[in-house]
Amino acid sequence: MTMARAELVDSNVTRWYHCLLRCVRLASLLGQGDFDRKQWIENRLEELAGSFAVSVAGFAVLDNQFHVLARLDLDVAAGWSDEEVVRRWARVLPPRGMTRTILPDTEKRLRGRPQDAASVTRGQEFIPVTDAWVRGQLQDAAKVALARQRLASLSWFMKCLKEPLSRKVNRQEGARGSFFEGRFRSVAILDDKAVLATCVYIDLAPVAAGLASAPKTARYTSIKCRLDHAAALRRAASRNPPKRGARAAARPPDPEESLWLCPIDDRHAKGSTREGMIAGLTLDDYMLLLDFTGRLFREGQAPVSRPLNALFARLEIEPETWSTLLLRLNEGRLFGRFFASSRDRLRDVGEQLGLRRMPNLGGWPPE
């Protein structure tokens, strides 16, 4: 039975959600068309992440579906001023105003009858977001409060992601109807280990689908975006080396601090202005996990190197547990309402929500 989105997305349970949206009938619509629809989604994700109080940690755009790992940042939205809320919402949905438009056939009928000009079909055009316009919007406190709420909503984030593409494609192809399935699927991710597993699974989705041979070559994914950004920063640094005699920084800056994606390493407790995924997990660490898990997907097993074994120990994850979990994720056996790294965590959430039965309770290996 279909559940209301308010019951599926609850920030009191978790801030992390794995969202999946499929094309109608699972047709490969994202790989078609006279423009790059996959790149359009990646660009739109970046735009929305810059306006919403929703952080994107992972994404992958395939031919017939796309995945997004998102975090709700309600505290961030609460800290915005009313003016910032208005300007952010205007970036998401630019304001439009009414303008009179006389169509050719209507103009013939109205010739010589200017008094009827007000009855012609009205169109819409964009309104500049001026300071005067913003001040006018600030007069409606209820409207500002609604915009603030929507800017922290996962449903509105996904709505603003999918609907413009659907309309754009229908206009170009002269078609009607749905481009995507009516609802996106959302799975509540309940702890850090499950967040990490989900992010790895999403970044490896094109590899598992046969669209790429390795994560670093998989276009339209968060890991490709991270690696390309880090490489661009290295190239820029090589073109502008520090001057002789200049003091070297105590620690090189994290390249992900300037990337629109949620950083992998959470340095928030160390003074970073951006909250990341998991404290102490670097991009190099993450690549180790991706390489190991990619081998699992291709071969069903993979050797655990010494650096990887040390990483698993630091993350307090058994390699066997990780292998079993990711293989089950890849087989599509763990999709449900919740995903956690332990049965205890699932039981706790079940008790919190008053549920008699927890989906995915048997998802992890038996205790």
C-alpha positions in Angstrom: 0.0 0.0 0.0 1.3 3.5 -0.9 2.3 5.5 2.1 2.2 9.3 2.5 5.6 10.9 2.0 5.4 12.5 5.4 5.4 9.0 6.9 8.4 7.9 4.8 10.6 11.0 5.4 10.9 12.0 9.1 13.9 14.0 10.2 13.3 12.9 13.7 14.3 9.4 12.6 17.2 10.2 10.2 18.4 13.0 8.0 19.7 10.6 5.3 17.6 9.2 2.4 18.4 7.2 -0.7 16.1 8.4 -3.5 15.5 6.4 -6.6 13.5 7.7 -9.6 12.7 5.5 -12.7 11.6 6.4 -16.1 8.2 5.2 -17.1 8.1 1.5 -18.0 11.9 1.6 -17.2 12.5 2.9 -20.8 16.0 4.2 -21.5 14.7 7.8 -21.9 17.7 9.4 -20.1 20.1 8.1 -22.8 18.1 9.5 -25.7 17.2 12.9 -27.1 18.9 15.8 -28.9 20.5 17.1 -25.7 22.4 15.4 -22.9 19.6 14.6 -20.4 22.0 12.9 -17.9 24.2 16.0 -17.8 21.1 18.1 -17.4 20.2 16.2 -14.2 23.7 16.5 -12.9 23.7 20.3 -13.5 20.2 20.6 -12.0 21.3 18.7 -8.9 24.1 21.2 -8.4 21.8 24.1 -8.8 19.2 22.8 -6.3 21.9 21.8 -3.8 23.0 25.5 -3.8 19.5 26.7 -3.0 17.8 24.0 -0.8 18.7 22.9 2.7 19.4 19.5 1.2 22.9 18.2 0.8 23.8 15.7 -2.0 26.4 13.1 -1.0 26.0 10.7 -3.9 24.3 10.4 -7.2 24.3 8.2 -10.4 22.4 8.8 -13.6 21.7 5.7 -15.7 19.8 5.3 -18.9 16.5 4.5 -17.3 16.8 5.7 -13.7 18.8 7.8 -11.3 19.9 7.6 -7.7 20.4 10.4 -5.2 21.8 10.1 -1.6 20.5 13.2 0.2 20.7 14.7 3.7 18.1 17.1 5.2 19.8 20.1 6.8 16.8 21.6 8.7 19.0 23.6 11.1 20.6 25.3 8.1 17.2 26.4 6.8 16.2 27.6 10.2 19.3 29.9 10.3 18.5 31.7 7.0 17.1 35.2 7.2 13.7 35.8 5.6 15.4 37.7 2.7 17.7 34.8 2.0 14.7 32.4 1.9 13.0 34.7 -0.6 16.1 34.9 -2.8 16.8 31.2 -2.7 13.2 30.3 -3.6 13.4 32.8 -6.5 16.4 30.9 -7.8 14.5 27.6 -7.6 11.3 28.9 -9.1 11.9 32.3 -10.8 8.9 34.6 -10.4 6.7 35.2 -13.4 4.2 38.0 -14.1 1.2 38.4 -16.3 1.7 40.0 -19.7 -0.8 40.5 -22.5 -0.1 38.4 -25.6 -2.3 38.9 -28.7 -2.2 35.8 -30.9 -2.3 36.3 -34.7 -5.9 34.9 -35.2 -7.1 36.9 -32.2 -5.5 40.1 -33.6 -7.7 39.8 -36.7 -10.9 39.5 -34.7 -9.9 42.4 -32.5 -8.9 44.7 -35.3 -10.7 48.0 -34.8 -11.9 46.9 -31.3 -9.2 48.0 -28.9 -11.7 48.0 -26.0 -11.6 44.2 -26.1 -7.8 43.9 -25.9 -8.1 43.1 -22.2 -9.9 39.8 -23.0 -7.1 38.3 -25.0 -5.1 35.3 -23.8 -2.5 36.2 -21.2 0.9 34.7 -21.1 3.7 34.9 -18.5 7.2 36.2 -18.5 10.0 36.2 -15.9 10.2 39.1 -13.4 13.6 40.4 -12.4 14.4 39.7 -8.8 15.1 43.2 -7.7 15.4 44.6 -4.2 12.0 46.1 -4.5 10.5 42.8 -5.5 12.1 41.1 -2.5 10.8 43.7 -0.1 7.4 43.1 -1.5 7.6 39.3 -0.9 8.8 39.9 2.7 5.5 41.5 3.5 3.8 38.1 3.4 5.2 36.3 6.4 3.1 33.1 5.8 4.5 32.9 2.2 8.0 33.2 3.5 7.5 30.5 6.1 6.0 28.2 3.4 9.1 28.8 1.2 11.4 28.0 4.1 9.6 24.8 4.7 9.7 23.8 1.1 13.4 24.6 0.8 14.0 21.9 3.5 11.7 19.4 1.9 13.0 16.3 0.2 9.7 16.0 -1.8 10.1 19.5 -3.1 13.7 18.9 -3.9 12.8 15.9 -6.1 9.8 17.7 -7.6 12.0 20.6 -8.7 14.6 18.1 -10.1 12.3 16.0 -12.2 9.5 18.2 -13.4 11.5 20.7 -15.5 13.1 17.9 -17.5 9.8 16.3 -18.1 8.3 19.5 -19.5 11.4 20.3 -21.5 11.4 16.9 -23.2 7.6 17.0 -23.9 7.9 20.4 -25.5 10.8 19.4 -27.7 9.1 16.1 -28.8 5.6 17.5 -29.0 4.5 14.8 -26.6 2.3 14.5 -23.5 2.4 12.3 -20.5 4.8 11.3 -17.8 8.6 11.0 -18.3 9.3 9.6 -14.8 7.2 7.3 -12.6 4.8 9.2 -10.5 6.6 8.8 -7.2 10.2 8.6 -6.3 11.3 5.8 -3.9 12.9 6.9 -0.7 14.7 4.6 1.8 15.6 6.0 5.3 19.3 5.4 6.0 19.7 5.1 9.8 23.4 5.2 10.6 26.8 6.2 9.3 27.8 2.7 8.1 24.6 2.3 6.1 25.2 5.8 4.6 28.7 4.8 3.5 27.4 1.5 2.0 24.6 3.3 0.2 27.0 5.9 -1.3 29.4 3.2 -2.5 26.5 1.3 -4.0 25.2 4.4 -5.9 28.7 5.3 -7.2 29.1 1.7 -8.5 25.6 1.6 -10.1 27.0 2.4 -13.7 29.7 -0.3 -13.3 27.1 -2.9 -12.1 24.9 -1.9 -15.1 27.7 -2.4 -17.5 27.9 1.3 -18.5 31.5 1.8 -17.3 34.4 -0.5 -16.5 35.6 1.4 -13.4 34.2 4.1 -11.0 36.7 6.7 -12.3 35.3 6.4 -15.8 31.6 6.3 -14.9 30.2 9.6 -16.1 27.3 11.3 -14.3 28.2 10.0 -10.9 29.3 11.7 -7.7 32.6 9.9 -7.6 33.5 11.1 -11.2 32.5 14.6 -10.1 34.8 14.4 -7.0 37.8 13.0 -8.9 37.4 15.5 -11.7 37.2 18.4 -9.3 40.3 17.2 -7.4 42.2 16.8 -10.6 41.3 20.3 -11.7 42.6 21.8 -8.5 45.9 19.9 -8.8 46.3 21.2 -12.4 45.6 24.7 -11.2 48.1 24.3 -8.3 50.8 23.1 -10.7 50.3 26.2 -12.9 50.6 28.5 -10.0 53.2 27.0 -7.6 53.9 28.9 -4.3 56.5 31.5 -4.5 60.0 30.7 -3.3 60.3 31.4 0.4 56.6 31.4 1.0 55.5 29.4 4.1 53.9 26.1 3.2 50.5 25.5 4.7 50.4 23.3 7.7 47.9 21.0 5.9 46.8 21.1 2.3 43.1 22.2 1.9 40.6 19.5 1.3 39.6 19.7 -2.4 36.0 18.7 -1.4 35.5 21.8 0.7 35.1 23.8 -2.6 32.9 21.2 -4.3 29.1 21.4 -4.4 28.7 17.8 -3.2 28.7 17.0 0.5 32.3 16.3 1.6 33.1 12.7 2.4 35.3 13.7 5.3 33.3 15.4 8.0 35.5 18.1 9.5 32.6 20.0 11.0 33.9 19.3 14.5 37.3 20.7 13.6 35.9 24.0 12.5 34.9 23.4 8.9 32.0 25.4 7.8 30.6 22.4 5.9 29.3 19.2 7.4 30.6 16.0 5.7 29.6 12.4 5.7 31.9 10.5 8.1 34.7 12.0 10.2 38.2 10.8 9.3 37.1 9.2 5.9 39.2 10.8 3.1 38.6 10.6 -0.6 41.5 8.1 -0.9 39.9 5.9 1.7 36.6 6.0 -0.2 38.4 5.0 -3.4 39.8 2.0 -1.6 36.3 0.9 -0.7 35.1 1.5 -4.2 37.8 -0.5 -5.8 37.3 -3.4 -3.4 33.5 -3.4 -3.8 33.7 -3.1 -7.6 35.8 -6.3 -7.6 33.1 -7.9 -5.5 30.4 -6.9 -8.1 32.5 -8.2 -11.0 34.0 -11.4 -9.5 31.9 -12.1 -6.4 35.0 -11.9 -4.2 38.0 -9.7 -3.7 41.3 -9.8 -1.7 41.5 -7.5 1.4 44.7 -5.5 1.2 46.6 -4.3 4.3 45.5 -0.7 3.9 41.9 -1.8 3.3 42.0 -4.1 6.3 43.2 -1.1 8.5 40.4 1.0 7.1 37.8 -1.6 7.9 39.2 -1.8 11.4 39.1 2.0 11.8 35.4 2.0 10.6 34.6 -0.9 12.9 33.3 -3.0 10.0 34.1 -6.6 9.4 35.2 -7.2 5.7 32.9 -10.2 5.5 29.9 -8.2 6.7 30.7 -5.4 4.2 31.0 -8.0 1.4 27.7 -9.7 2.2 25.9 -6.4 2.6 27.0 -4.8 -0.7 26.4 -8.0 -2.7 22.8 -8.0 -1.4 22.4 -4.4 -2.2 23.6 -5.0 -5.7 21.1 -7.8 -6.1 18.3 -5.4 -5.1 17.4 -7.4 -2.0 17.6 -4.6 0.6 15.1 -2.1 -0.8 12.4 -1.2 1.7 11.5 1.6 4.0 14.6 1.5 6.2 18.3 0.5 5.9 20.7 0.2 8.9 23.9 -1.5 9.8 22.5 -3.4 12.7 19.3 -5.1 13.8 19.4 -3.2 17.0 19.2 0.1 15.2 16.2 -1.2 13.2 14.5 -2.4 16.3 15.1 1.0 18.0 13.5 2.8 15.1 10.6 0.3 15.0 9.9 1.0 18.7 10.2 4.7 18.2 7.6 4.6 15.4 5.4 2.0 17.0 5.8 -0.5 14.1 5.1 -4.1 14.6 7.2 -5.2 11.7 10.4 -3.6 10.3 11.1 -3.9 6.6 14.6 -5.1 5.9 15.1 -6.5 9.4 16.8 -9.5 7.9 18.9 -7.5 5.5 22.2 -7.8 7.3 23.9 -11.1 8.0 22.5 -13.1 11.0 23.9 -12.1 14.4 
